Amino acid sequence: MTECDYLKKRAQFSWDRPQKYNFVRDCMAQWVVSQPDATALYWTNPEGAQYRRSFAQLHEDAARAAAVLTELGVKRGETVLIILSREQFWWELVLGCIQIGAMLSPGTIQLTPKDIAYRMGAAKASAIITNAELSSRVDEAAEQCGWTGVKLCIDDVDTDGWNSYPQLRAEQTPLLEYADTGCDEPSLCYFTSGTTGNPKLTIHGQDYPLGHKATGGFWLDAKPGALIWNLSDTGWAKAAWSSLFAPWLCGAGVFAFHGGAFNADDTLATLENYPITALCAPPTVYRILVQQQLADKKFHSLRRCVSAGEPLTPEVIKIWRDQAGMQIYEGYGQTETVLLCGNFDGMDVKSGSMGLPAPGIDLQVIDDNGAILAANVEGDIAVNIAPANKPAGMFLGYKDDHQRTKSVYRGNWYLTGDRAYRDEEGYFWFVGRSDDVILSSGYRIGPFEVESVLFEHPDVVESAVVASPDETRGEVVKAFVVLAAGRQPSETLAKELQDFVKANTAPYKYPRKVEFVSELPKTISGKIRRKELKEREWRDADEKI
């Protein structure tokens, strides 16, 4: 097959563009009619517990969650922070928020009280949902910022100020009404890191799920009877892609493994022992898996493997194909968008390429004036958002930040912030990021966040944080640190700084590498030249190779 086969499929693709949309009413409820007993959620854990929920059961559970939220006073348009891992209740509570028209803001369980306090204020949250283990962090955060919203715990609790979801859930009858939400009403709020300042609040509308029509049908191979396993954390937008909207939009089931840290043996055993048809994992996972003995593994149901979050090296793709017998289909998109580009059925896969634009996406490489560039000329990756071309699922903007929102547009183009070129056949080839955001194991980490924490340490005068190459994670955080007078560099101090960052922000942000320097390179105006430090890191790595 050639790319022409895929282009024919693209030409037949069209977006659904209703004026009103509620995912629970217009998607989930429809599957209750056509395939009520089909598996919607297949949940398990390391102890071997297994729970299946049909579309009919999950729809009822979501309606009960909607009733609980309504009873607690959560209203249409208000923001609900949900800080959970892959607990079973996560899915029904997400759907419950959508059903009543509340705006949901997911967060990772690694958030510190300081992180949570910022989110409470920035998102103007009226409620927060978490588990018993994290409730003390929420209480500390609420005290820090004076937050007095609704607190809901998914575990049985007997603590002042907290409501027990299991208890309220048992008392409520399912809510039968749906908010008749417009497509441009806010539905999701994701905090995503930038190179400067605090995390951005990326707002999506109620039509965001519709933008994953191509994600499910073309990339994940989602359809009735399929079972999709996505390894992304629930706090990230990738969970909305492959653990929520794309599979269910296509009538497929979602598989969930609620365990601790990633373990290669557990992952491979899960793929062997469960009827998983598609695996969605970040490059870090594949880099680790190909180091295992794959030849004797029997993946009886698995037929689709996809990767996103950062580029995957051709070597890893080749090893996986040779030993596991399957192609890894890479995909490219952002928190602000849906799937923009990738490798799909019906097209030739060029090793190392980002692939071709996704169905319904007019993706181009443009110059500073917004003109489309010729083949093999590097420029900015951009999405055509003119009214006739705008894809479903594009973000509405950054909350309460008109200037930042304005900065990502160039005429009728949305700028992804990444650089690439296209070859003569239209395939995209990634060059690099236009900013300094660090992508480590699929996590986006803004240098400013880490630098701000380091500055709070009494021994640190200033620091610069950049991406440093890493064979397993792709990139890791490296901190160049200037010490206060009288302090001497040492491995002990480096470890102390690493622990300090872990204790004062989400642990995944800590610098895995620390280098002490006497001064930092700066521009004439005094700005730190992170780019210079980053280029040195990658150049040194290439020379070692």
Buried (B, 14 or more C-beta within 10 A) or exposed (E): EEBEBBBEBBEEBEBEEEEBBBBBBBBBBEBBEEBEEBBBBBBBBEEEEEEEBBBBBBBBBBBBBBBBBBEBEBEEBBBBBBBBBBBBBBBBBBBBBBBBBBBBBBBBBBBBBBBBBBBBBBBBBBBBBBBBEBBEBBBBBBEBBEBEBBBBBBBEBEEEEBBBBEEBBEEBEBBEEBBEBBBEBBBBBBBBBBBEEBBBBBBBBBBBBBBBBBBBBBBBBBEEEBBBBBBBBBBBBBBBBBBBBBBBBBBBBBBBBBBEEBEEEBBBEBBBEBBBBBBBBBBBBBBBBBEEEBEEBEBEBBBBBBBBBBBBBEEBBEBBBEBBEBBBBBBBBBBBBBBBBBBBBBBBBBEBBBBBBBBBBBBBBBBEEBEBBEEEEBBBBBBBBEEEEBBBBBBBBBBEBEEBBEEBBBEBBBBBBBBBBBEEEBBBBBBEBBBBBBBBBBBBBBBBBBBBBBEEBEBBBBBBBBBBBBEEBBBBBBBBBBBEEEBEBEEEBBEEBBEBBBEBBBBBBBBBBBBBBEEBBEEEEEEBEBEBBBEBBBEEEEEEE
